[in-house]
Amino acid sequence: MTKRLVLIVGLLVAIVFATVTVANDHLPIVDPEEVGFSSEQLNRIDDHFAGRVERGEIAGIVTLVARQGKIAHFSAVGYADAEQELPVEEDTIFRIYSMTKPIASTALMMLYQDGLFQMTDPLSKYIPEFANLRVLRTPDSPLDETAAMEREPTVQDVLRHTAGLSHGLGRGEYDRHFVESGIFSTETSLEEMMTALSTIPLVNHPGAMYRYSVGPDVALRLVEVISGMPVDEYLEERMFGPLGMDDTGYWVDSDDADRLAPVHWLNDGELVPIDEEHGHPEGGVLVQPWSVNSYTFDHEYKGGSLGLLSTAEDYWRFAQAMLNGGELDGERIMGSRVVDYMRRNHLTDQQRQTLSPALGFGLGFGIIEDPAAAGYVSSEGTFYWGGAAATSFWIDPVEDIVVVAMTQHMGVRATGSIRGELAALVYGALVD
């Protein structure tokens, strides 16, 4: 690495710390000691990730750590665009991919608490095309070898990923068909997506097992059907607006386009943007050009599995509201008991055989049930999720902590350890 780049990284860190209280005077930022952290130890977060930037392992990262509803750490290190050497900022906008899923599930559960559906309702009550779905005889069967469902999938199945749906992330015949059907096209509405899904066999019988899926897209279609509102309007009116999530949505206008970070990948050992010039790693729906590059225009697909853009601050607002039992700054989006219900494991032992023994799954969130088996320090009952471009967050009700990490990389092996590294740094800074 050049001395120039090292200098830039160091300056970025210094600038962030010098300006954080000025740039974010609207946020509840406090000295770490006020909420039980060591400043010295918490500062290691920036030192650690500046080192990863220097070694060319990541382009840049924004990290936010809050406790007791107060922000003890909020910083940006490195680059939003490594090729152009554009610094990442605290208000940089990121593609959050599957971190859309907890938001989608929460949106549907807001209608649940209004008494507008039951968890045991069959999906066909709201989406008639799902009444006669077929199921592959085995997960590896040809697409024309199917059987009738043993039972219909329910709303609960959708929220806990037990409906038998897939995500099209593999490389087999089924996944290729899933992608080629155009389900994730920018021109496909949620209504059209449901019609397409109804023609594709389920991978397994509803309720049989946890299988990561497009269930959150179905959840948001349910939101549209039950509320009678377009999903983006519903989210803005019921969640983003009340929580002050001003930079969260499905696209950015021209005034904010320069704040949108590109997704990076490792091409011949160099971190470069995924685009027509530099290509992209192998993959299915996630590396389609629109998925990584075309969030600067409005489009039909407004999904629940992926598609939202957000900032570290905005996602903290959502996560903090969930930690607070559905409320932030006097605005309540959900009752505390409903939040408790969502962050409880909803899988039977049989259903979660496909998960790590340390984990459960609630309604839109992964649940850490055995911190020792999870492989990194955490608290029992921590709920969390992440996105395909290496974004992540977790909520620890025991320690009253919210952590958000925003970066933009895909197919970069070095990013797989970010959450574990950040967990060690955060919990290592607790001194109370």
Beta strands, then each sheet from edge to edge (+ up, - down):
strand 1: 60-67
strand 2: 70-81
strand 3: 86-87
strand 4: 94-95
strand 5: 134-136
strand 6: 146-148
strand 7: 264-267
strand 8: 270-273
strand 9: 309-310
strand 10: 327-328
strand 11: 331-332
strand 12: 359-361
strand 13: 366-368
strand 14: 383-386
strand 15: 392-396
strand 16: 401-406
sheet 1: 3+ 2- 1+ 16- 15+ 14- 13+ 12-
sheet 2: 4+ 9-
sheet 3: 5+ 6-
sheet 4: 7+ 8-
sheet 5: 10+ 11-
end
